[in-house]
Amino acid sequence: MKKENPGFSLPELVVVVAILGALMTIGVQANLQLKRREEVNALATSFAGWLEQVRKSALLGAGCTATVNNPIGVDGIVASASPTNINTGIDDPNACLSNSPLDLTSITDVSPDASFSITAQTIQFSPRGTVNLNGNPSIDILITLQPDGPTRCVSINGLIGHINISKGDTCGSQDVI
């Protein structure tokens, strides 16, 4: 009487390995997409927070201009101020975060090798904290992870400079992060 071997056959093992490989591929792709989306979210959130800080520093009386360049330069995204504080009449080198540009390396959720495309803009905040919209209803800044990554829109709406971060490349949508 011959005993049967209770092991798996080669075709059964090949099928199991193929299924596991397909599941791993799907899982890695989903994780990569999630990581890319979170990098864009981190930059958009940091940028919006930094813009709010620039707007608040403009309230100190200097008036501020935030300049966004594409591609983002080595100095990051910078803000400049008039050299003299309007309220005190004294030169203030720290006005408007002039010494604190938004630096990509300081954002912990953004990998150092990430490359972003960002809509170049100049945003002017008055000493009262209002925004010069140049006759537009809003200033829209698109942030995209390159190449072909997810996009977020940072909108500065209205005269008082309300800042929204919208999902996707549709600025002004109600689906806000």
Buried (B, 14 or more C-beta within 10 A) or exposed (E): EEEEEEEEEEEEEEEEEEEEEEEEEEEEEEEEEEEBBEBBBBBBBBBBEBBEBBBBBBBBBBBBBBBBBEEBEEEBBBBBBBEBBEEEEEEBEEBBBBEBBBBBEEBEBBEEEBEBBBBEBEBBBBBEBBBBBEEEEBBBBBBBBEEEBBBBBBBBBEEEBEBBBBBEBEBEEEEEE
